[in-house]
Amino acid sequence: MKTAAPSRLHADLARRILARLQEQNAAPGHHLVELELCAAFGVSRTPVRGALKLLERQGMVKARESRGYILSGLPPGAADAQTETDEEQRLFQTLAEARAKSALPDQFTQQELVRRFDVRLSVVLAVLRQLAELGLVERKPGNGWAFTPDPVRTLSESYAFRRALEPQILLQSGFRLDRAWAEKARSEHQKLRKKPWRAGDGVRFHAVNADFHEQLARSSGNRAMLRAVERHNQLRQFLIGQWDYPMDQVHSAIDDHLEILAALEAGYADKAAALMLHHLTQSASQSQKEEAVQ
């Protein structure tokens, strides 16, 4: 009996899983955890399982009864998959910049993106799927796409969700602060706080900020919470990743982060949660002001 051809979603996800394994320098025997892959790619278990079954048929992974999958070995072409993943990341950033400058219309076709940004259709489709999962674009009849209306509301709702979520992350019974990461994060924050201020430092803070919130979610031991924070970091990257925040605003955020870290290291989870709520409330207020002047 002939095996049915894999769906485009499963084939694309399988390629991205291989690229991720290549980036991690994963060796044969590496255990692939379904929920971690769900979180990494912002999808449910069903497409992840379909992609893993495809990789199993291709001999890339082996199934273990009731224990998921392990890596058999990476193919020589895995580096090509990583290249395409890098192209997707660049296109994601390029579209965010174009949208911020009002240089991208509300409605467009995937072919227009291929021609305008000189990228392959597979890359365009992968990025559009990512943006659709984040609720930023939606498919129109035919091959047309449209940005969802009211990005200010989208960002405001994101902050409201984070204010409900992130303080609770710090109160999880399984929360275990990574002390080595905390020390490194403190050093990075302090260096940025003390350095002479230059144009662009506000933009560079986004990477430090995203890592701070994501690593705290990872410390919770709750994979659903980690996945939610990762997705909202991606949403923020698209909507406000190019805003060059002023020095006083960045310094205020850094001070908040350092206070939260100090409370966690001292074992005061309740205090850290209250500080996180205050931090996110202030950040939401500042972001709304920034959006109003864009």
Helices and strands as residue ranges (DSSP letters): H 8-23, E 31-32, H 34-41, H 45-57, E 61-64, E 68-71, H 78-100, E 107-109, H 110-117, H 121-133, E 137-139, E 144-147, H 151-169, H 179-194, H 201-219, H 223-240, H 247-265, H 269-293
